[in-house]
Amino acid sequence: MPFPTRAANAASNRATRSRNAAPHRKNALQRTRSDSPYQQRTTQRDNPTQLLIKQAVDYLIQQLEAGKSETLTAYLSAMARFHSYSFGNILQIARQRPTATRVAGIRTWNEMGRFVKRGERGIQILAPMVGYRRNRKDTPTEPEPETKPQSVLIGFRAVYVFDVAQTEGADLPEFEHSISGEVGEHRDRLIDFLTQQNIALEFNEKIAPALGVSYGGKIALLPGQSKAEEFVSLVHETAHELLHKAERRTMTTQTVRETEAEAVAFIVGLAVGLEMGNASSDYIQMYAGNATLLAESLEVIQRTASTILRAIRPEEEPAAEQFAAAS
């Protein structure tokens, strides 16, 4: 069980899928490096963030194989705290400062009345460098109105940010977005999100002992759960609906799919203030030390959790994170 604070049989109970679902035809561990869409998308030479991701994932594997499962917890916790950051920068922050809760550059902290303490080392991440170019015609005829230059990514540069704990100065009221274990309006917003995605929701006692079941376009929850448990169960099944259909369903094992959904539930639950406990080193067992598959899985987990969090926390502006494009 990846997350020991949940009921011992929660993940396996949720594994009950529709009988009409397509059978698994391929084991994720049988895929080769070249088969992975994560590897095909870009190369380390094309995008330096891929090198950082590889280094971070290799480090995670080393830590888990050494029995240090808290490293995975730090990675998933960083995804909860910094869900508007790029995947590569999230891994960089978690690796360099696992306890970080809020980061910003020196100038931003100074504008907020806080200053970096003497002797503190910055957290290195990558920021995009953007240039501009004008559209040119091979055979110009008559003058056209001035057009706005087109922005293009020309590379990345290393920048340094600092965690709030590395600074001192003015207090930051309302810094924490914790809701003290209460789901508040997040449950209703998640249900609204499901409606927008044309995913039906029902409560059905017949799915017991499962806490939740997803059928592909429909989610059933067991009635009578606490609000926190119901919310996490709903996030878990929502993750299945967003992640595990068509090609990805046939290219992953049931164990991988269950753990990915549970990881998404962990991230979202932690982000809204629920007590989620620690992640387990069992996570790495699914990938047999395969860094490529682990990186791919972590990336889709982060992307799915971010999608759900944007839907249930609309008051948070992703644009406030100036380095989110560095991926």
C-alpha positions as a Markdown table, in Angstrom:
| # | Residue | x | y | z |
|---|---|---|---|---|
| 1 | Met | 0.0 | 0.0 | 0.0 |
| 2 | Pro | 1.7 | 3.2 | -1.1 |
| 3 | Phe | 0.2 | 5.4 | 1.6 |
| 4 | Pro | 0.0 | 3.6 | 5.0 |
| 5 | Thr | -2.3 | 6.1 | 6.7 |
| 6 | Arg | -5.2 | 5.2 | 4.5 |
| 7 | Ala | -7.3 | 2.1 | 5.3 |
| 8 | Ala | -5.3 | -1.0 | 4.7 |
| 9 | Asn | -7.5 | -2.2 | 1.9 |
| 10 | Ala | -8.5 | 1.1 | 0.4 |
| 11 | Ala | -6.4 | 1.0 | -2.7 |
| 12 | Ser | -7.2 | -2.6 | -3.4 |
| 13 | Asn | -10.9 | -2.0 | -2.9 |
| 14 | Arg | -10.8 | 0.9 | -5.3 |
| 15 | Ala | -9.2 | -1.4 | -7.8 |
| 16 | Thr | -12.7 | -2.8 | -8.7 |
| 17 | Arg | -13.2 | -1.6 | -12.2 |
| 18 | Ser | -16.0 | -2.1 | -14.7 |
| 19 | Arg | -16.3 | -5.6 | -16.1 |
| 20 | Asn | -16.6 | -4.1 | -19.5 |
| 21 | Ala | -13.2 | -2.5 | -19.3 |
| 22 | Ala | -10.6 | -3.6 | -21.9 |
| 23 | Pro | -8.3 | -6.3 | -20.5 |
| 24 | His | -4.6 | -5.4 | -19.9 |
| 25 | Arg | -2.6 | -6.5 | -22.9 |
| 26 | Lys | 0.8 | -5.2 | -22.0 |
| 27 | Asn | 2.8 | -5.0 | -18.9 |
| 28 | Ala | 4.3 | -1.5 | -18.2 |
| 29 | Leu | 7.6 | -3.1 | -17.2 |
| 30 | Gln | 7.9 | -4.7 | -20.6 |
| 31 | Arg | 8.1 | -1.4 | -22.5 |
| 32 | Thr | 11.5 | -0.4 | -23.8 |
| 33 | Arg | 13.1 | 3.0 | -23.5 |
| 34 | Ser | 12.2 | 4.0 | -27.0 |
| 35 | Asp | 8.6 | 3.1 | -26.5 |
| 36 | Ser | 8.1 | 5.7 | -23.9 |
| 37 | Pro | 6.3 | 8.9 | -25.0 |
| 38 | Tyr | 8.2 | 10.6 | -22.2 |
| 39 | Gln | 11.5 | 9.9 | -24.0 |
| 40 | Gln | 10.2 | 10.6 | -27.4 |
| 41 | Arg | 8.9 | 14.0 | -26.6 |
| 42 | Thr | 12.4 | 15.6 | -26.3 |
| 43 | Thr | 16.0 | 14.9 | -25.7 |
| 44 | Gln | 18.3 | 16.1 | -23.0 |
| 45 | Arg | 20.3 | 18.1 | -25.5 |
| 46 | Asp | 17.1 | 19.7 | -26.8 |
| 47 | Asn | 15.8 | 20.6 | -23.4 |
| 48 | Pro | 18.1 | 20.9 | -20.3 |
| 49 | Thr | 15.1 | 20.4 | -18.0 |
| 50 | Gln | 15.0 | 16.8 | -19.1 |
| 51 | Leu | 18.6 | 16.3 | -17.7 |
| 52 | Leu | 17.5 | 17.8 | -14.4 |
| 53 | Ile | 14.4 | 15.5 | -14.3 |
| 54 | Lys | 16.6 | 12.5 | -15.0 |
| 55 | Gln | 19.0 | 13.5 | -12.3 |
| 56 | Ala | 16.2 | 14.0 | -9.8 |
| 57 | Val | 14.5 | 10.7 | -10.6 |
| 58 | Asp | 17.9 | 8.8 | -10.4 |
| 59 | Tyr | 18.4 | 10.4 | -7.0 |
| 60 | Leu | 14.9 | 9.3 | -6.0 |
| 61 | Ile | 15.6 | 5.7 | -7.0 |
| 62 | Gln | 18.9 | 5.7 | -5.1 |
| 63 | Gln | 17.1 | 7.0 | -2.0 |
| 64 | Leu | 14.3 | 4.5 | -2.1 |
| 65 | Glu | 16.6 | 1.6 | -2.7 |
| 66 | Ala | 18.4 | 2.8 | 0.4 |
| 67 | Gly | 15.2 | 2.6 | 2.3 |
| 68 | Lys | 14.7 | 6.4 | 2.5 |
| 69 | Ser | 11.0 | 6.6 | 1.5 |
| 70 | Glu | 10.7 | 10.1 | 2.9 |
| 71 | Thr | 12.3 | 11.3 | -0.4 |
| 72 | Leu | 9.2 | 10.2 | -2.3 |
| 73 | Thr | 7.0 | 11.9 | 0.2 |
| 74 | Ala | 9.0 | 15.1 | -0.2 |
| 75 | Tyr | 8.6 | 14.9 | -4.0 |
| 76 | Leu | 4.8 | 14.4 | -3.8 |
| 77 | Ser | 4.5 | 17.1 | -1.1 |
| 78 | Ala | 6.3 | 19.5 | -3.4 |
| 79 | Met | 3.8 | 18.7 | -6.1 |
| 80 | Ala | 1.1 | 19.7 | -3.7 |
| 81 | Arg | 2.7 | 22.9 | -2.6 |
| 82 | Phe | 4.1 | 24.0 | -6.0 |
| 83 | His | 1.5 | 22.6 | -8.4 |
| 84 | Ser | 1.8 | 25.6 | -10.7 |
| 85 | Tyr | 5.5 | 25.1 | -11.2 |
| 86 | Ser | 6.9 | 23.0 | -14.1 |
| 87 | Phe | 7.5 | 19.4 | -13.4 |
| 88 | Gly | 11.3 | 19.7 | -13.6 |
| 89 | Asn | 11.4 | 22.7 | -11.2 |
| 90 | Ile | 9.2 | 20.8 | -8.7 |
| 91 | Leu | 11.7 | 18.0 | -8.6 |
| 92 | Gln | 14.6 | 20.5 | -8.3 |
| 93 | Ile | 13.0 | 22.2 | -5.3 |
| 94 | Ala | 12.1 | 18.9 | -3.6 |
| 95 | Arg | 15.6 | 17.6 | -4.1 |
| 96 | Gln | 17.5 | 20.6 | -2.9 |
| 97 | Arg | 15.1 | 21.6 | 0.0 |
| 98 | Pro | 12.5 | 19.0 | 0.8 |
| 99 | Thr | 11.0 | 21.2 | 3.6 |
| 100 | Ala | 10.3 | 24.1 | 1.3 |
| 101 | Thr | 6.8 | 25.5 | 1.6 |
| 102 | Arg | 6.9 | 28.7 | -0.4 |
| 103 | Val | 9.7 | 30.0 | -2.7 |
| 104 | Ala | 10.4 | 33.2 | -4.5 |
| 105 | Gly | 13.4 | 35.2 | -5.8 |
| 106 | Ile | 15.2 | 37.8 | -3.7 |
| 107 | Arg | 13.5 | 40.7 | -5.4 |
| 108 | Thr | 10.0 | 39.3 | -4.8 |
| 109 | Trp | 10.8 | 38.7 | -1.1 |
| 110 | Asn | 12.1 | 42.2 | -0.7 |
| 111 | Glu | 8.9 | 43.6 | -2.2 |
| 112 | Met | 7.0 | 41.7 | 0.4 |
| 113 | Gly | 9.2 | 43.2 | 3.2 |
| 114 | Arg | 11.3 | 40.1 | 3.8 |
| 115 | Phe | 15.0 | 39.6 | 3.3 |
| 116 | Val | 17.1 | 36.5 | 2.8 |
| 117 | Lys | 19.1 | 35.6 | 5.9 |
| 118 | Arg | 22.9 | 35.8 | 5.7 |
| 119 | Gly | 24.6 | 32.6 | 4.6 |
| 120 | Glu | 21.5 | 31.0 | 3.1 |
| 121 | Arg | 22.0 | 29.1 | -0.2 |
| 122 | Gly | 19.5 | 29.6 | -3.0 |
| 123 | Ile | 17.5 | 26.8 | -4.6 |
| 124 | Gln | 18.5 | 26.6 | -8.3 |
| 125 | Ile | 15.7 | 26.2 | -10.8 |
| 126 | Leu | 15.4 | 27.0 | -14.5 |
| 127 | Ala | 13.6 | 30.0 | -16.0 |
| 128 | Pro | 12.8 | 30.3 | -19.7 |
| 129 | Met | 14.5 | 32.9 | -21.8 |
| 130 | Val | 12.0 | 34.4 | -24.3 |
| 131 | Gly | 12.9 | 36.3 | -27.5 |
| 132 | Tyr | 10.8 | 38.0 | -30.1 |
| 133 | Arg | 10.6 | 37.7 | -33.9 |
| 134 | Arg | 8.5 | 39.4 | -36.5 |
| 135 | Asn | 6.7 | 37.5 | -39.3 |
| 136 | Arg | 8.4 | 38.1 | -42.6 |
| 137 | Lys | 6.9 | 37.7 | -46.1 |
| 138 | Asp | 9.1 | 36.4 | -49.0 |
| 139 | Thr | 7.4 | 38.7 | -51.5 |
| 140 | Pro | 6.0 | 41.8 | -49.8 |
| 141 | Thr | 3.4 | 43.6 | -51.8 |
| 142 | Glu | 2.0 | 46.5 | -49.9 |
| 143 | Pro | 2.8 | 47.8 | -46.5 |
| 144 | Glu | 0.8 | 46.1 | -43.7 |
| 145 | Pro | -0.1 | 47.4 | -40.3 |
| 146 | Glu | 2.5 | 46.9 | -37.6 |
| 147 | Thr | 2.1 | 43.4 | -36.1 |
| 148 | Lys | 3.1 | 42.4 | -32.6 |
| 149 | Pro | 6.3 | 40.4 | -32.5 |
| 150 | Gln | 5.9 | 36.7 | -31.8 |
| 151 | Ser | 7.5 | 35.4 | -28.6 |
| 152 | Val | 9.7 | 32.4 | -28.9 |
| 153 | Leu | 11.5 | 30.3 | -26.4 |
| 154 | Ile | 15.3 | 30.6 | -27.0 |
| 155 | Gly | 16.6 | 28.7 | -24.0 |
| 156 | Phe | 16.8 | 28.4 | -20.3 |
| 157 | Arg | 18.9 | 30.0 | -17.6 |
| 158 | Ala | 19.6 | 29.1 | -14.0 |
| 159 | Val | 17.9 | 31.3 | -11.4 |
| 160 | Tyr | 17.8 | 31.1 | -7.6 |
| 161 | Val | 14.8 | 31.2 | -5.3 |
| 162 | Phe | 14.6 | 31.0 | -1.5 |
| 163 | Asp | 12.1 | 29.3 | 0.8 |
| 164 | Val | 10.2 | 31.5 | 3.2 |
| 165 | Ala | 12.1 | 29.8 | 6.1 |
| 166 | Gln | 15.3 | 31.2 | 4.6 |
| 167 | Thr | 14.0 | 34.8 | 5.0 |
| 168 | Glu | 13.1 | 37.1 | 7.8 |
| 169 | Gly | 11.1 | 40.3 | 8.0 |
| 170 | Ala | 7.4 | 41.3 | 7.7 |
| 171 | Asp | 4.9 | 38.6 | 8.6 |
| 172 | Leu | 2.9 | 36.9 | 5.9 |
| 173 | Pro | -0.7 | 36.7 | 7.1 |
| 174 | Glu | -2.8 | 34.2 | 5.2 |
| 175 | Phe | 0.3 | 32.5 | 4.0 |
| 176 | Glu | -1.0 | 29.0 | 4.6 |
| 177 | His | -3.9 | 27.9 | 2.6 |
| 178 | Ser | -4.6 | 25.0 | 5.0 |
| 179 | Ile | -8.3 | 24.3 | 5.8 |
| 180 | Ser | -7.5 | 22.3 | 8.9 |
| 181 | Gly | -8.6 | 19.0 | 7.6 |
| 182 | Glu | -12.0 | 20.2 | 6.3 |
| 183 | Val | -12.8 | 19.9 | 2.7 |
| 184 | Gly | -14.9 | 23.0 | 2.6 |
| 185 | Glu | -16.1 | 24.0 | -0.9 |
| 186 | His | -13.5 | 21.9 | -2.6 |
| 187 | Arg | -15.9 | 18.9 | -2.7 |
| 188 | Asp | -18.6 | 20.9 | -4.5 |
| 189 | Arg | -16.1 | 22.3 | -6.9 |
| 190 | Leu | -14.7 | 18.9 | -7.7 |
| 191 | Ile | -18.3 | 17.7 | -8.4 |
| 192 | Asp | -18.8 | 20.7 | -10.7 |
| 193 | Phe | -15.6 | 19.8 | -12.5 |
| 194 | Leu | -16.8 | 16.2 | -13.0 |
| 195 | Thr | -20.0 | 17.6 | -14.5 |
| 196 | Gln | -18.0 | 19.8 | -16.9 |
| 197 | Gln | -16.1 | 16.6 | -17.9 |
| 198 | Asn | -19.3 | 14.7 | -18.5 |
| 199 | Ile | -18.5 | 12.3 | -15.7 |
| 200 | Ala | -21.5 | 11.1 | -13.8 |
| 201 | Leu | -21.4 | 10.7 | -10.0 |
| 202 | Glu | -23.6 | 8.4 | -7.8 |
| 203 | Phe | -23.6 | 6.9 | -4.3 |
| 204 | Asn | -24.2 | 3.2 | -4.2 |
| 205 | Glu | -24.0 | 0.8 | -1.2 |
| 206 | Lys | -23.6 | -2.1 | -3.6 |
| 207 | Ile | -20.0 | -1.3 | -4.3 |
| 208 | Ala | -18.9 | -2.2 | -0.7 |
| 209 | Pro | -16.4 | -3.0 | 0.5 |
| 210 | Ala | -14.9 | -0.6 | -2.2 |
| 211 | Leu | -14.8 | 3.0 | -1.2 |
| 212 | Gly | -15.1 | 4.2 | -4.8 |
| 213 | Val | -15.3 | 2.7 | -8.3 |
| 214 | Ser | -14.9 | 4.3 | -11.7 |
| 215 | Tyr | -16.4 | 2.9 | -14.8 |
| 216 | Gly | -15.2 | 5.2 | -17.6 |
| 217 | Gly | -17.5 | 8.2 | -17.6 |
| 218 | Lys | -19.1 | 7.3 | -14.3 |
| 219 | Ile | -18.0 | 7.3 | -10.6 |
| 220 | Ala | -19.7 | 5.5 | -7.8 |
| 221 | Leu | -18.9 | 6.3 | -4.1 |
| 222 | Leu | -19.7 | 4.3 | -1.0 |
| 223 | Pro | -22.1 | 6.4 | 1.1 |
| 224 | Gly | -21.4 | 6.9 | 4.8 |
| 225 | Gln | -17.7 | 7.9 | 4.5 |
| 226 | Ser | -16.4 | 10.9 | 6.4 |
| 227 | Lys | -16.1 | 14.1 | 4.4 |
| 228 | Ala | -12.4 | 13.9 | 4.2 |
| 229 | Glu | -12.3 | 10.2 | 3.2 |
| 230 | Glu | -15.1 | 10.8 | 0.7 |
| 231 | Phe | -13.2 | 13.7 | -0.9 |
| 232 | Val | -10.0 | 11.7 | -1.2 |
| 233 | Ser | -11.9 | 8.7 | -2.6 |
| 234 | Leu | -13.5 | 11.0 | -5.2 |
| 235 | Val | -10.1 | 12.5 | -6.1 |
| 236 | His | -8.7 | 9.0 | -6.5 |
| 237 | Glu | -11.5 | 8.0 | -8.9 |
| 238 | Thr | -11.3 | 11.3 | -10.8 |
| 239 | Ala | -7.6 | 10.6 | -11.4 |
| 240 | His | -8.6 | 7.2 | -12.9 |
| 241 | Glu | -11.1 | 9.0 | -15.2 |
| 242 | Leu | -8.5 | 11.5 | -16.3 |
| 243 | Leu | -5.5 | 9.2 | -16.6 |
| 244 | His | -6.5 | 5.7 | -17.3 |
| 245 | Lys | -8.3 | 5.2 | -20.5 |
| 246 | Ala | -7.5 | 4.3 | -24.1 |
| 247 | Glu | -3.8 | 3.7 | -24.7 |
| 248 | Arg | -2.5 | 4.5 | -21.3 |
| 249 | Arg | -4.9 | 1.9 | -19.8 |
| 250 | Thr | -3.6 | -0.8 | -22.0 |
| 251 | Met | 0.1 | 0.2 | -21.5 |
| 252 | Thr | 0.1 | 0.1 | -17.7 |
| 253 | Thr | -0.5 | -2.5 | -15.1 |
| 254 | Gln | -3.4 | -2.4 | -12.6 |
| 255 | Thr | -0.9 | -1.8 | -9.8 |
| 256 | Val | 0.6 | 1.2 | -11.6 |
| 257 | Arg | -2.8 | 2.7 | -12.3 |
| 258 | Glu | -3.9 | 2.3 | -8.6 |
| 259 | Thr | -0.7 | 3.8 | -7.3 |
| 260 | Glu | -0.9 | 6.7 | -9.7 |
| 261 | Ala | -4.4 | 7.5 | -8.7 |
| 262 | Glu | -3.5 | 7.2 | -5.0 |
| 263 | Ala | -0.5 | 9.5 | -5.5 |
| 264 | Val | -2.8 | 12.1 | -7.1 |
| 265 | Ala | -5.2 | 11.8 | -4.2 |
| 266 | Phe | -2.3 | 12.2 | -1.8 |
| 267 | Ile | -1.1 | 15.4 | -3.6 |
| 268 | Val | -4.6 | 17.0 | -3.8 |
| 269 | Gly | -5.5 | 16.0 | -0.2 |
| 270 | Leu | -2.3 | 17.5 | 1.1 |
| 271 | Ala | -2.8 | 20.7 | -0.9 |
| 272 | Val | -6.2 | 21.4 | 0.6 |
| 273 | Gly | -5.0 | 20.7 | 4.1 |
| 274 | Leu | -5.9 | 17.1 | 4.8 |
| 275 | Glu | -3.6 | 14.9 | 6.9 |
| 276 | Met | -2.3 | 12.4 | 4.4 |
| 277 | Gly | 0.6 | 10.7 | 6.2 |
| 278 | Asn | 3.7 | 9.5 | 4.4 |
| 279 | Ala | 4.3 | 7.8 | 1.0 |
| 280 | Ser | 5.8 | 4.3 | 1.0 |
| 281 | Ser | 9.0 | 3.0 | -0.7 |
| 282 | Asp | 6.8 | 0.3 | -2.2 |
| 283 | Tyr | 6.1 | 2.8 | -5.0 |
| 284 | Ile | 9.5 | 2.0 | -6.6 |
| 285 | Gln | 8.8 | -1.7 | -6.8 |
| 286 | Met | 6.4 | -1.2 | -9.7 |
| 287 | Tyr | 9.2 | 0.2 | -11.9 |
| 288 | Ala | 12.0 | -2.2 | -11.0 |
| 289 | Gly | 14.4 | 0.7 | -10.9 |
| 290 | Asn | 13.4 | 2.0 | -14.4 |
| 291 | Ala | 14.1 | 5.7 | -14.2 |
| 292 | Thr | 12.3 | 6.4 | -17.5 |
| 293 | Leu | 9.0 | 4.8 | -16.5 |
| 294 | Leu | 9.2 | 6.3 | -13.0 |
| 295 | Ala | 9.8 | 9.8 | -14.5 |
| 296 | Glu | 6.9 | 9.4 | -16.9 |
| 297 | Ser | 4.6 | 8.2 | -14.1 |
| 298 | Leu | 5.5 | 11.1 | -11.8 |
| 299 | Glu | 5.0 | 13.6 | -14.6 |
| 300 | Val | 1.4 | 12.4 | -15.3 |
| 301 | Ile | 0.7 | 12.3 | -11.6 |
| 302 | Gln | 1.8 | 15.9 | -11.2 |
| 303 | Arg | -0.1 | 17.1 | -14.3 |
| 304 | Thr | -3.3 | 15.4 | -13.3 |
| 305 | Ala | -3.1 | 16.7 | -9.7 |
| 306 | Ser | -2.5 | 20.2 | -11.0 |
| 307 | Thr | -5.5 | 19.9 | -13.3 |
| 308 | Ile | -7.7 | 19.0 | -10.4 |
| 309 | Leu | -6.3 | 21.7 | -8.1 |
| 310 | Arg | -6.9 | 24.4 | -10.6 |
| 311 | Ala | -10.5 | 23.3 | -10.8 |
| 312 | Ile | -11.1 | 23.3 | -7.1 |
| 313 | Arg | -9.0 | 26.3 | -6.2 |
| 314 | Pro | -9.9 | 28.9 | -8.8 |
| 315 | Glu | -8.8 | 31.7 | -6.4 |
| 316 | Glu | -5.2 | 30.8 | -7.0 |
| 317 | Glu | -3.7 | 32.4 | -10.1 |
| 318 | Pro | -1.1 | 30.1 | -11.8 |
| 319 | Ala | 0.4 | 33.2 | -13.3 |
| 320 | Ala | 1.8 | 34.1 | -9.9 |
| 321 | Glu | 4.5 | 31.5 | -10.4 |
| 322 | Gln | 6.8 | 33.2 | -12.9 |
| 323 | Phe | 8.8 | 30.0 | -13.7 |
| 324 | Ala | 5.9 | 27.7 | -14.5 |
| 325 | Ala | 6.8 | 27.7 | -18.2 |
| 326 | Ala | 10.3 | 26.3 | -17.7 |
| 327 | Ser | 9.4 | 22.7 | -18.6 |
